[in-house]
Amino acid sequence: MSNVAVFGLGYVGCVTGACLARDGHAVIGVDIDADKVAEINAGQAPIRENGLDELVAEQVAAGRLAATTDTAEAVAKSDIAMIAVGTPSMDDGSVTTHVLEAVVRSIGKALRAAPKSYHVVIRSTLLPGLLETQMRPALDEELGPGFPAEVVLCNNPEFLREGSALKDYYHPPYVLVGAEVEAHARPVLDLYAAVEAGKHVTDPRTAALVKYACNNFHAVKVAFANEIGAVAKAMGADGHAVMRLVCEDTKLNISPAYMRPGFAFGGSCLPKDLRAINRFAEHAALRLNLLPSVMASNENQLKRALKMVRDEGSRKIGLVGLSFKNGTDDLRESPMVEMVETLTGWGYSVKIYDPNVSLGRLRGRNLSYIDRHLPHLAQMLVSEPEEVLEHAELLLLCTDVANAHDWRGQAKGRVFDLRTDLARPVEPAPEAPRQRAVAAA
């Protein structure tokens, strides 16, 4: 079992400390509020949370939970610090981190006075990058140069909800630790041996963003349900019945489907139906904010891809996949069609490989759409992978039709996979080897 100091005795810190104590760890809570510390030591929870009063009393009586205002005492009695202080919003929406940094610095000072190996774990919600660029330098500054022991800094986002925090602690979606070295996460994961959930280790930036992504998604879900409810009421439909049936679809709606960041959506259904609902709302004088923003967001994803192409610098482009998704020749509102239309308008030379698309088989609105947007498609479309590979200085993989070939292994230039690379850092292009000057004989 571990010796743990929990800094910040609010909702997250108090629940975390009490649960760690119940699991057999020796826990000392730390807070600048002497009243909170006194309540803990008296066996009382300083916050209201279902079941917490009884748990705190039980663990204090068992001698596994205590509290102090003295950072040096807490650090001396522990091997791991879990920081759970608030990072509230400022008036402009940016995150306040001065309290968190002050705690990190106080731990560094305590360790400098009594050096030892230690783990500092940030449980607070912190924007990606601030752990490495703000908290680590602050900690190292307090430790001083040549500190004789290893002090690990990592993050461990929490997924607790007020009112059900004890239940959430033992039944989280997963336990997540962000660490630069996977081995550094092991002592933190060991704290959660009693928690039956998947255990994941990522880099700190990914771990930090997961917490923000989850909370933002929850907010989007609430806003989406409310806007559908408003539309339903204006249409004379039952919004609760609508959303109940929407949620019953666990194949597409409540599932991992469509939840991988990639390229823009298109096709004959999604854009059309979004516009229809938004147009109805305008005529009904119904003010919506989320649904009208979706098409603009989709357009921005296309612009990001175009910027990535322009920044790369190549003028001869190969596209793999033109229809809006693999397995169909439907080109209506395909983002790849719009991309090709834009690139050719900018003077790029483009060749396209998509075995799903045959000009001779296009009919009706599909054909008329291409006649309007890519009237010279016949000059760009190739029938063999080798033709697009031979042409392309930059190859764009756009749909799952690309899965049939080893494009990266065969391409003569760079390859961007629009299904993944818009959400990942792209490695810079390798520099051309410099020629050595040879002295004349």
C-alpha positions as CSV (number, residue, x, y, z in Angstrom):
1,M,0.0,0.0,0.0
2,S,1.1,3.6,-0.6
3,N,1.4,6.7,1.4
4,V,-0.5,9.5,-0.3
5,A,-0.8,13.2,0.3
6,V,-4.0,14.7,-1.3
7,F,-3.8,18.5,-1.8
8,G,-7.1,20.3,-1.9
9,L,-10.0,19.0,0.2
10,G,-12.9,20.0,-2.0
11,Y,-15.2,17.6,-3.9
12,V,-12.5,15.8,-5.9
13,G,-9.8,15.8,-3.2
14,C,-12.0,14.8,-0.3
15,V,-13.6,12.0,-2.3
16,T,-10.3,10.8,-3.7
17,G,-8.6,10.8,-0.3
18,A,-11.4,9.0,1.5
19,C,-11.6,6.3,-1.2
20,L,-7.9,5.8,-1.3
21,A,-8.0,5.3,2.5
22,R,-10.8,2.8,2.2
23,D,-8.7,0.8,-0.2
24,G,-5.9,0.6,2.4
25,H,-3.6,3.4,1.6
26,A,-2.4,5.8,4.2
27,V,-3.7,9.3,3.3
28,I,-3.0,12.7,4.6
29,G,-5.1,15.5,3.2
30,V,-3.7,19.0,2.8
31,D,-5.6,22.3,2.6
32,I,-4.9,25.9,3.5
33,D,-8.4,26.1,5.1
34,A,-7.9,25.2,8.7
35,D,-11.6,24.6,9.2
36,K,-11.7,21.8,6.5
37,V,-8.6,20.2,8.1
38,A,-10.2,20.3,11.5
39,E,-13.4,18.7,10.2
40,I,-11.5,15.9,8.5
41,N,-9.5,15.2,11.7
42,A,-12.8,15.1,13.6
43,G,-14.1,12.5,11.3
44,Q,-16.5,14.8,9.4
45,A,-16.6,15.5,5.6
46,P,-16.2,19.2,4.8
47,I,-18.5,18.9,1.8
48,R,-21.9,17.3,1.2
49,E,-21.7,14.2,-0.9
50,N,-23.8,11.0,-0.7
51,G,-22.1,8.5,1.6
52,L,-19.0,10.7,2.3
53,D,-19.7,11.5,5.9
54,E,-19.8,7.9,6.9
55,L,-16.7,7.0,4.8
56,V,-14.6,9.9,6.2
57,A,-15.6,9.0,9.8
58,E,-14.8,5.3,9.2
59,Q,-11.3,6.0,7.7
60,V,-10.3,8.6,10.3
61,A,-11.3,6.1,13.0
62,A,-9.2,3.4,11.3
63,G,-6.2,5.7,11.3
64,R,-5.9,5.7,7.5
65,L,-7.0,9.3,6.9
66,A,-5.9,12.5,8.5
67,A,-5.4,16.1,7.4
68,T,-3.0,19.0,7.9
69,T,-2.2,22.6,6.7
70,D,1.5,21.8,6.6
71,T,2.8,20.9,3.2
72,A,6.2,19.8,4.6
73,E,4.6,17.4,7.0
74,A,2.4,15.9,4.2
75,V,5.3,15.5,1.8
76,A,7.5,13.9,4.6
77,K,4.7,11.3,5.3
78,S,4.0,10.4,1.6
79,D,5.6,9.1,-1.5
80,I,2.9,10.3,-3.9
81,A,1.1,13.7,-4.0
82,M,-2.3,14.0,-5.7
83,I,-3.2,17.6,-6.4
84,A,-6.9,18.3,-6.6
85,V,-7.2,22.0,-6.3
86,G,-9.5,24.0,-8.5
87,T,-8.6,25.5,-11.9
88,P,-11.6,27.9,-12.3
89,S,-12.3,30.1,-15.3
90,M,-11.3,33.8,-15.5
91,D,-13.7,36.4,-16.9
92,D,-12.4,35.8,-20.4
93,G,-12.8,32.0,-20.2
94,S,-9.2,31.1,-19.8
95,V,-8.1,28.8,-17.0
96,T,-6.7,30.0,-13.7
97,T,-3.7,28.0,-12.7
98,H,-2.0,30.1,-10.0
99,V,-3.3,28.0,-7.1
100,L,-2.2,24.8,-8.8
101,E,1.2,26.2,-9.5
102,A,1.5,27.4,-5.9
103,V,0.8,23.9,-4.7
104,V,3.4,22.4,-7.1
105,R,6.0,24.9,-5.9
106,S,5.2,24.2,-2.2
107,I,5.8,20.5,-2.9
108,G,9.1,21.3,-4.6
109,K,10.2,23.4,-1.7
110,A,9.4,20.7,0.8
111,L,11.4,18.1,-1.3
112,R,14.3,20.5,-1.6
113,A,14.5,20.7,2.2
114,A,14.3,16.9,2.5
115,P,15.2,15.3,-0.8
116,K,13.7,11.9,-1.8
117,S,12.2,10.3,-4.9
118,Y,8.6,11.4,-5.3
119,H,5.5,11.3,-7.6
120,V,3.5,14.5,-8.1
121,V,0.2,13.7,-9.7
122,I,-2.1,16.4,-11.0
123,R,-5.7,15.4,-10.7
124,S,-7.0,18.9,-11.4
125,T,-8.3,19.7,-14.8
126,L,-5.5,21.3,-16.7
127,L,-5.2,22.4,-20.4
128,P,-2.9,20.2,-22.5
129,G,0.7,21.4,-22.5
130,L,0.5,23.4,-19.2
131,L,1.9,20.4,-17.2
132,E,5.1,20.4,-19.4
133,T,5.4,24.2,-20.0
134,Q,4.3,25.6,-16.7
135,M,4.1,23.1,-13.9
136,R,7.3,21.2,-14.7
137,P,9.5,24.3,-14.9
138,A,7.9,25.6,-11.6
139,L,8.6,22.3,-9.9
140,D,12.2,22.1,-11.2
141,E,12.9,25.7,-10.1
142,E,11.9,24.9,-6.6
143,L,13.8,21.6,-6.5
144,G,16.9,23.5,-7.6
145,P,19.7,22.3,-9.9
146,G,21.3,18.9,-9.3
147,F,18.4,17.6,-7.2
148,P,19.6,14.1,-6.1
149,A,16.4,12.1,-6.6
150,E,13.8,11.6,-9.3
151,V,10.6,13.6,-9.0
152,V,8.0,12.4,-11.5
153,L,5.2,14.7,-12.7
154,C,2.2,13.2,-14.3
155,N,-1.5,13.7,-14.6
156,N,-4.5,11.6,-13.6
157,P,-7.8,13.2,-14.8
158,E,-10.9,12.5,-12.6
159,F,-14.3,11.6,-13.9
160,L,-16.4,12.3,-10.8
161,R,-19.9,13.9,-10.7
162,E,-21.2,15.7,-7.7
163,G,-23.9,13.7,-6.1
164,S,-22.6,10.3,-7.3
165,A,-18.9,10.8,-6.7
166,L,-18.3,7.7,-4.6
167,K,-20.0,5.5,-7.1
168,D,-18.1,7.2,-9.9
169,Y,-14.8,6.7,-8.2
170,Y,-15.2,2.9,-8.2
171,H,-17.0,2.7,-11.5
172,P,-15.3,5.2,-13.8
173,P,-15.2,4.8,-17.6
174,Y,-11.5,4.0,-17.2
175,V,-8.5,5.0,-15.1
176,L,-6.2,7.3,-17.1
177,V,-2.7,8.4,-16.4
178,G,-0.6,10.8,-18.5
179,A,3.1,10.2,-18.2
180,E,6.2,10.8,-20.4
181,V,7.5,7.3,-19.5
182,E,5.1,4.5,-19.1
183,A,6.9,3.1,-16.1
184,H,6.3,6.3,-14.2
185,A,2.5,5.6,-14.4
186,R,2.8,2.3,-12.5
187,P,2.7,3.7,-8.9
188,V,-0.3,5.8,-9.8
189,L,-2.2,2.9,-11.4
190,D,-1.4,0.7,-8.4
191,L,-3.5,3.2,-6.3
192,Y,-6.5,2.0,-8.2
193,A,-6.1,-1.7,-7.8
194,A,-9.6,-1.9,-6.2
195,V,-11.2,-0.1,-9.1
196,E,-12.6,-2.4,-11.7
197,A,-12.1,-0.4,-14.9
198,G,-9.7,-0.3,-17.9
199,K,-6.3,1.2,-17.1
200,H,-4.8,3.4,-19.7
201,V,-1.4,5.3,-20.0
202,T,-0.9,8.0,-22.5
203,D,1.3,11.1,-22.9
204,P,0.2,14.0,-20.6
205,R,-1.3,16.1,-23.3
206,T,-3.5,13.4,-24.5
207,A,-4.7,12.6,-21.0
208,A,-5.4,16.2,-20.3
209,L,-7.4,16.6,-23.5
210,V,-9.5,13.5,-22.9
211,K,-11.0,15.2,-19.8
212,Y,-11.9,18.3,-21.8
213,A,-13.2,16.2,-24.7
214,C,-15.5,14.3,-22.4
215,N,-16.9,17.4,-20.7
216,N,-17.3,19.2,-24.0
217,F,-19.1,16.2,-25.5
218,H,-21.4,16.1,-22.5
219,A,-22.2,19.8,-23.1
220,V,-22.8,19.2,-26.8
221,K,-25.1,16.3,-26.0
222,V,-27.2,18.5,-23.7
223,A,-27.3,21.3,-26.2
224,F,-28.2,18.9,-29.1
225,A,-31.1,17.3,-27.1
226,N,-32.4,20.8,-26.2
227,E,-32.3,22.0,-29.8
228,I,-34.0,18.9,-31.1
229,G,-36.6,19.4,-28.3
230,A,-37.2,23.0,-29.4
231,V,-37.6,21.9,-33.0
232,A,-39.9,19.1,-32.0
233,K,-42.2,21.4,-30.0
234,A,-42.3,23.9,-32.9
235,M,-43.3,21.0,-35.3
236,G,-45.9,19.6,-32.9
237,A,-43.8,16.5,-32.2
238,D,-42.8,15.0,-28.8
239,G,-39.1,15.8,-28.3
240,H,-38.8,13.3,-25.5
241,A,-40.1,10.5,-27.7
242,V,-37.8,11.6,-30.5
243,M,-34.7,11.5,-28.3
244,R,-35.7,8.3,-26.6
245,L,-35.7,6.6,-30.0
246,V,-32.6,8.3,-31.1
247,C,-30.8,6.9,-28.1
248,E,-32.3,3.4,-28.7
249,D,-30.0,3.2,-31.8
250,T,-26.8,1.9,-30.3
251,K,-25.4,1.0,-33.7
252,L,-24.9,4.5,-35.0
253,N,-26.2,7.1,-32.5
254,I,-25.0,6.0,-29.1
255,S,-21.9,4.2,-30.2
256,P,-18.3,4.8,-31.5
257,A,-19.7,5.3,-35.0
258,Y,-18.7,8.7,-36.4
259,M,-16.6,9.4,-33.4
260,R,-13.1,9.2,-35.0
261,P,-11.7,12.6,-36.0
262,G,-11.1,12.6,-39.8
263,F,-12.2,14.5,-42.9
264,A,-15.4,16.4,-43.5
265,F,-18.7,14.6,-44.1
266,G,-20.7,14.8,-47.3
267,G,-23.2,12.8,-49.4
268,S,-26.8,13.3,-50.3
269,C,-28.3,13.0,-46.7
270,L,-26.4,14.7,-43.9
271,P,-25.9,18.1,-45.5
272,K,-29.5,18.1,-47.0
273,D,-31.2,17.2,-43.7
274,L,-29.1,19.7,-41.7
275,R,-30.2,22.5,-44.0
276,A,-33.8,21.4,-43.9
277,I,-34.0,21.6,-40.1
278,N,-32.1,24.9,-40.0
279,R,-34.4,26.4,-42.7
280,F,-37.5,25.3,-40.8
281,A,-36.1,26.9,-37.6
282,E,-35.5,30.2,-39.5
283,H,-39.1,30.2,-40.8
284,A,-40.4,29.3,-37.4
285,A,-38.4,32.2,-35.8
286,L,-36.7,29.5,-33.7
287,R,-33.3,30.5,-32.6
288,L,-30.8,27.6,-32.7
289,N,-27.1,27.8,-32.2
290,L,-25.6,24.3,-32.3
291,L,-27.2,22.8,-35.4
292,P,-26.6,25.9,-37.7
293,S,-22.9,25.8,-36.7
294,V,-22.4,22.2,-37.9
295,M,-22.1,23.0,-41.6
296,A,-19.6,25.8,-40.9
297,S,-17.6,23.4,-38.7
298,N,-17.6,20.9,-41.6
299,E,-16.4,23.6,-44.0
300,N,-13.6,24.5,-41.7
301,Q,-12.4,20.9,-41.7
302,L,-12.1,21.1,-45.5
303,K,-10.2,24.4,-45.2
304,R,-7.8,22.7,-42.8
305,A,-7.1,20.0,-45.3
306,L,-6.6,22.6,-48.1
307,K,-4.2,24.6,-45.9
308,M,-2.2,21.4,-45.1
309,V,-1.9,20.8,-48.9
310,R,-0.8,24.4,-49.6
311,D,1.7,24.4,-46.7
312,E,3.3,21.2,-48.0
313,G,4.2,23.0,-51.2
314,S,3.8,20.3,-53.9
315,R,1.8,21.2,-57.0
316,K,1.1,17.7,-58.4
317,I,-1.6,16.1,-56.2
318,G,-2.9,12.5,-56.2
319,L,-6.3,11.7,-54.5
320,V,-7.3,8.2,-53.5
321,G,-11.1,8.3,-53.0
322,L,-13.5,10.7,-54.6
323,S,-17.0,9.6,-53.6
324,F,-18.2,10.7,-50.2
325,K,-17.4,7.3,-48.7
326,N,-16.1,3.9,-49.8
327,G,-18.5,1.4,-51.4
328,T,-20.5,4.0,-53.4
329,D,-20.1,6.2,-56.4
330,D,-22.3,9.0,-54.9
331,L,-20.3,12.2,-55.5
332,R,-23.0,14.6,-54.3
333,E,-21.6,17.0,-51.8
334,S,-18.5,14.9,-51.4
335,P,-15.8,17.0,-49.7
336,M,-13.3,15.4,-52.0
337,V,-15.1,16.9,-55.0
338,E,-15.0,20.3,-53.4
339,M,-11.3,19.9,-52.5
340,V,-10.5,18.9,-56.1
341,E,-12.6,21.8,-57.4
342,T,-10.7,24.2,-55.2
343,L,-7.2,22.8,-55.9
344,T,-7.7,22.9,-59.7
345,G,-9.0,26.4,-59.4
346,W,-5.7,27.3,-57.7
347,G,-3.7,25.8,-60.5
348,Y,-2.8,22.4,-59.0
349,S,-2.5,19.3,-61.2
350,V,-4.7,16.6,-59.8
351,K,-5.1,12.9,-60.6
352,I,-7.8,10.8,-58.9
353,Y,-8.0,7.1,-58.2
354,D,-11.4,5.7,-57.1
355,P,-12.5,2.3,-58.4
356,N,-16.0,3.0,-57.2
357,V,-16.4,5.8,-59.7
358,S,-16.9,5.3,-63.4
359,L,-18.0,8.3,-65.4
360,G,-20.0,6.1,-67.8
361,R,-22.2,4.8,-64.9
362,L,-23.0,8.2,-63.3
363,R,-26.7,9.0,-63.6
364,G,-29.3,11.7,-62.7
365,R,-28.4,14.1,-60.0
366,N,-25.1,12.4,-59.3
367,L,-24.0,13.2,-62.9
368,S,-25.4,16.7,-63.0
369,Y,-23.6,17.5,-59.7
370,I,-20.3,16.4,-61.3
371,D,-21.0,18.3,-64.5
372,R,-21.4,21.5,-62.5
373,H,-18.5,21.1,-60.1
374,L,-15.9,19.0,-62.0
375,P,-16.7,19.1,-65.7
376,H,-13.2,18.0,-66.6
377,L,-13.2,14.9,-64.3
378,A,-12.5,12.6,-67.2
379,Q,-9.1,14.1,-67.5
380,M,-8.3,13.6,-63.9
381,L,-9.7,10.2,-63.2
382,V,-7.3,7.2,-63.6
383,S,-8.1,3.5,-63.6
384,E,-4.9,2.1,-62.0
385,P,-3.1,2.9,-58.7
386,E,0.2,3.1,-60.5
387,E,-1.1,6.1,-62.5
388,V,-1.9,8.2,-59.5
389,L,1.4,7.1,-57.8
390,E,3.4,8.2,-60.8
391,H,1.7,11.6,-60.9
392,A,1.6,12.5,-57.2
393,E,4.3,14.6,-55.5
394,L,1.7,14.7,-52.6
395,L,-0.7,11.8,-52.2
396,L,-4.0,12.3,-50.3
397,L,-5.8,9.3,-48.8
398,C,-9.4,10.3,-48.5
399,T,-11.6,7.3,-48.0
400,D,-11.3,3.6,-47.0
401,V,-10.8,2.7,-50.6
402,A,-7.2,3.4,-49.8
403,N,-7.1,0.3,-47.5
404,A,-6.5,-2.0,-50.5
405,H,-3.0,-0.8,-51.2
406,D,0.3,0.1,-49.5
407,W,0.3,3.7,-50.6
408,R,2.9,4.9,-48.1
409,G,5.3,2.2,-49.2
410,Q,4.9,3.0,-52.9
411,A,4.5,6.8,-53.0
412,K,7.4,8.7,-54.4
413,G,6.4,11.8,-52.3
414,R,4.7,12.6,-49.1
415,V,1.4,11.0,-48.1
416,F,-1.3,12.7,-46.1
417,D,-4.1,10.5,-44.8
418,L,-7.1,12.8,-44.3
419,R,-8.8,10.2,-42.2
420,T,-6.2,10.6,-39.5
421,D,-3.6,13.3,-40.1
422,L,-6.0,16.3,-39.5
423,A,-6.1,15.2,-35.8
424,R,-2.4,14.3,-35.4
425,P,0.8,16.2,-35.6
426,V,2.3,15.8,-39.1
427,E,6.0,15.0,-39.3
428,P,7.9,17.8,-41.2
429,A,9.1,16.9,-44.6
430,P,12.7,15.6,-44.6
431,E,15.2,18.1,-45.9
432,A,16.9,17.4,-49.1
433,P,20.5,16.3,-48.6
434,R,22.9,19.2,-49.0
435,Q,25.5,18.8,-51.7
436,R,29.1,19.1,-50.5
437,A,31.3,21.6,-52.3
438,V,34.2,19.7,-54.0
439,A,37.5,21.6,-54.2
440,A,39.0,21.9,-57.7
441,A,41.9,19.7,-58.3
